[in-house]
Amino acid sequence: MFIYGMLSSIIEVFKMILERVYFMFHGTYEINHDILYNIYKSMFELSYTTNVNATEVIKFDKKIKLGLLTNEIPPIVYGGVATWIVNFIKMFENDKDVEVVPIFLAYQDTLPDECLKKYKNIRVINSEEDIIGCFSDIDVCVNNLWIALDTIINIKKQYPNMSMVSVCHSLIRMENITNMGSCYTNNFNQQEITFQNSDYVVLISKAEERYYNSFGYNLFGTKTQVIYNSYTPKYDNVELDINYGSNDVGYIGRHVPRKRPEIPLLAVNTLENSDVRVFNMGVDYDKYDNEYWRKLEKEHKDRLVIIPFSTDTKVKEDYWKTIGINCITGIYEPFGYTICESLDRRIPVIVSDIDGPKEIIEEVKDNIITYEVDIDNYKNDINNFSKVLDEMWKISPEQRKINCEKARKCLDKLRPEVIKEDWKRLIHEIC
């Protein structure tokens, strides 16, 4: 570990020297993305490999068959779990030690034919009788069902020696508290039953583990492991057309109380910047409609642009092309895919200093604007956000671009090749 520490320090110094030498010859820190990425990637892989080799060498006695249990897989999407499922399957493609077998619980949705074509080895549980056939050759089950039903208990009864690893994408009890007792999250006790009937619980951030322990879930006797979500950067070698001079702000994501999606709008109004527009994407006009956002839309018709929830890729791309600053707000956030996408696209971002978001940007926080979240005082939360939004507006377009390039480096620790090794160490320990 001492050698790893020395190597990491040497690498950091070399990176600083590289940037300064480039600046001397070219008068800018904007190094060619292809060159910079390849150099950093090589250094990062060397550093990571040295760390792994210094502690352990993972060797499997046989190829592990991993059953990936879920009730979400695109086009069936209820939330971020679907993204995680797709990323997990892709992460283990052609792996020599682990074969991932998707197992779909069709208690509510019929699996579309396109999924059967895309995932050749996918299995479907249409009834309890299908459990035996689906799990007969599975070594370990990675469970992504956020409610237990009776399925998890039955699987464990049928295969008591098969390890059940449940991935906690979000603590439903935390969502229930921060969403002010939503009817969608008041069944958190079912998630607690899942924890009790699991051999391992994987939490997607250190903050989640702290919440997990604070509720006394650690007393169940189930082992826990923190493994971040993986994120595959899509724009390593792509120069996007970003207007760094734009002060228009945006929020993208779910519209639930814990996310506080209206904070950017209320902050802009506080600062009385008449030229700034606020784009709010993700408003769900479901069967209950959405009285609150209808009201905001009417009151702020000259400033607020609402983009209803959509799975249309073009709608999302248009959003990213329109805004100049993306805002990550909320009082509880286990991880944060939207942060990763903002950083990946090199979009200026304002990030809440809590939970998963704080951990994602930890090593690049000097290049990102963060605001102090006030969970208990809503007005003060708006005030805190207003202050940093004003700070962001004062940063020159040139500096915003430089900051975005440097901030993007924090995505390296979330790349699939890194996260997969964390999973393989856990699987090796189990099997």
Residue pairs with C-beta under 8 A, 6 or more apart in sequence:
1 51
1 54
1 55
3 50
3 54
4 47
4 50
4 51
4 54
7 46
7 47
7 50
8 47
11 43
11 44
11 46
11 47
14 43
15 40
15 43
18 31
18 39
19 29
19 31
22 28
22 29
22 31
23 29
29 402
29 405
30 401
30 402
30 405
33 236
33 237
33 238
33 239
34 237
37 236
37 237
40 409
40 412
41 412
44 412
45 417
48 418
48 421
52 58
52 421
56 425
58 97
58 421
58 424
58 425
58 428
59 428
60 97
60 98
60 428
60 431
63 96
63 97
63 98
63 99
64 97
64 98
64 99
64 139
64 140
64 427
64 431
65 99
65 101
65 137
65 138
65 139
66 92
66 98
66 99
66 100
66 101
66 138
66 139
66 140
66 141
66 142
66 427
67 101
67 103
67 123
67 134
67 135
67 138
67 140
67 141
67 142
68 85
68 88
68 89
68 100
68 101
68 102
68 103
68 142
68 144
69 103
69 105
69 141
69 142
69 143
69 144
69 145
69 155
70 81
70 85
70 102
70 103
70 104
70 105
70 144
70 145
71 78
71 104
71 105
71 106
71 107
71 108
71 109
71 144
71 145
72 78
72 79
72 81
72 82
72 85
72 144
73 82
73 85
73 86
73 102
73 104
73 111
73 115
73 119
74 82
74 86
75 112
75 114
75 311
76 82
76 109
76 111
76 112
77 311
79 169
79 254
80 169
80 335
80 337
81 144
81 146
81 169
83 337
84 144
84 167
84 169
84 229
85 102
85 144
87 229
87 230
87 231
87 232
87 416
88 100
88 142
88 230
89 100
89 102
89 119
90 232
90 416
91 230
91 416
91 419
91 420
91 423
92 98
92 99
92 100
92 420
95 420
97 424
98 423
98 424
98 427
99 121
101 121
101 122
101 123
101 138
102 119
102 121
102 122
102 123
103 122
103 123
103 124
103 125
103 134
103 135
103 138
103 141
104 111
104 115
104 122
104 123
104 124
104 125
105 125
105 145
105 151
106 124
106 125
106 126
107 125
107 149
107 151
111 122
111 124
115 122
116 122
123 130
123 133
123 134
124 130
124 134
125 131
125 134
125 151
128 150
128 151
128 154
131 151
131 154
131 155
131 158
132 158
135 141
135 155
135 158
135 159
135 162
138 159
138 162
139 162
139 163
139 431
140 162
140 163
140 165
140 427
140 430
140 431
141 155
141 162
141 163
141 164
141 165
142 165
142 167
142 202
143 152
143 164
143 165
143 166
143 167
143 194
143 198
144 166
144 167
144 169
145 151
145 152
145 166
145 194
146 169
146 170
146 172
146 191
146 194
147 187
147 190
147 191
147 194
148 190
148 191
148 193
148 194
148 197
149 190
152 164
152 166
152 193
152 194
152 197
152 198
153 193
153 197
155 162
155 164
156 162
156 164
156 197
163 199
163 200
163 430
163 431
164 197
164 198
164 199
164 200
165 198
165 199
165 200
165 201
165 202
165 426
165 430
166 194
166 195
166 198
166 200
166 201
166 202
167 201
167 202
167 204
168 191
168 195
168 201
168 202
168 203
168 204
168 208
168 212
168 334
169 204
169 334
169 335
170 208
170 334
171 188
171 191
171 208
171 211
171 212
171 215
171 334
172 185
172 187
172 188
172 190
172 191
173 188
173 191
173 192
173 215
174 211
174 332
175 182
175 185
175 188
175 256
175 258
175 332
176 182
176 185
176 186
176 188
177 332
178 257
178 258
178 331
178 332
179 185
179 256
179 257
179 258
180 257
182 256
182 257
192 217
195 201
195 217
195 220
195 222
196 220
196 222
198 222
199 222
199 223
199 430
200 222
200 223
200 224
200 225
200 426
200 430
201 212
201 217
201 222
201 223
201 224
201 225
202 224
202 225
202 226
202 227
202 426
203 209
203 212
203 224
203 225
203 226
203 227
203 334
204 226
204 227
204 228
204 229
204 334
204 335
204 356
205 226
205 228
205 334
205 335
205 355
205 356
205 359
206 226
206 359
207 334
207 354
207 355
207 356
207 358
207 359
208 226
208 334
208 355
208 356
209 224
209 226
212 218
212 224
218 224
225 426
227 419
227 422
227 423
227 426
228 335
228 359
228 413
228 414
228 419
228 422
229 335
229 337
229 414
229 419
230 414
230 415
230 416
230 418
230 419
230 420
231 337
231 340
231 344
231 411
231 414
231 415
232 415
232 416
233 344
233 408
233 411
233 415
234 344
235 344
235 345
235 346
240 345
240 346
241 321
242 345
242 346
242 347
242 401
242 404
243 324
244 324
244 348
244 397
244 398
244 400
244 401
244 404
245 324
245 397
246 323
246 324
246 325
247 273
247 275
247 276
247 324
247 325
247 393
248 276
248 277
248 278
248 279
248 322
248 323
248 324
248 325
249 264
249 268
249 276
249 277
249 278
249 279
249 323
249 324
249 325
249 326
249 327
249 389
250 264
250 278
250 279
250 280
250 281
250 319
250 322
250 323
250 325
250 326
250 327
251 261
251 263
251 264
251 278
251 279
251 280
251 281
251 282
251 326
251 327
251 329
252 281
252 282
252 316
252 319
252 326
252 338
253 259
253 261
253 281
253 282
253 338
254 261
254 282
254 284
255 261
255 282
255 283
255 284
255 290
255 293
258 330
258 331
258 332
258 333
259 329
259 330
259 333
260 329
260 330
260 331
260 378
260 381
261 280
261 282
261 329
262 280
262 296
263 327
263 329
263 381
263 382
263 385
264 278
264 280
264 327
264 329
264 385
264 389
265 278
265 280
265 296
265 300
265 303
265 304
266 382
267 382
267 385
267 386
267 389
268 276
268 278
268 303
268 389
269 300
269 303
270 382
270 383
270 386
271 386
271 389
271 390
273 393
276 303
277 303
277 304
277 305
278 300
278 303
278 304
278 305
279 305
279 307
279 319
279 322
279 323
280 293
280 304
280 305
280 306
280 307
281 306
281 307
281 309
281 315
281 316
281 319
282 307
282 308
282 309
283 290
283 293
283 306
283 307
283 308
283 309
284 290
284 308
284 309
285 293
285 308
285 309
293 306
296 304
296 306
297 304
297 306
307 315
307 319
310 316
320 345
320 347
323 347
324 348
325 347
325 348
325 349
325 350
325 389
325 392
326 338
326 342
326 347
326 348
326 349
326 350
327 349
327 350
327 385
328 336
328 338
328 339
328 342
328 349
328 350
328 351
328 352
328 357
329 352
329 385
330 352
330 354
330 373
331 352
331 354
331 373
331 375
331 381
332 354
332 355
333 352
333 354
333 355
333 356
333 357
334 355
334 356
335 356
335 360
336 356
336 357
336 360
339 349
339 351
339 357
339 360
339 361
340 360
340 411
340 414
342 349
343 349
343 361
343 404
343 407
343 408
343 410
343 411
344 408
344 411
346 401
346 404
346 405
346 408
347 404
348 369
348 392
348 395
348 400
348 403
348 404
349 368
349 369
349 407
350 369
350 370
350 371
350 385
350 388
350 389
350 392
351 357
351 358
351 361
351 368
351 369
351 370
351 371
352 358
352 370
352 371
352 373
353 370
353 371
353 372
353 373
354 373
358 370
360 410
360 414
361 368
361 370
361 407
361 410
362 410
363 409
363 410
364 406
364 407
364 408
364 409
364 410
367 403
367 404
367 406
367 407
368 403
368 407
369 388
369 391
369 392
370 388
371 384
371 385
371 387
371 388
372 384
373 381
373 384
374 380
374 381
374 384
375 381
395 403
412 418
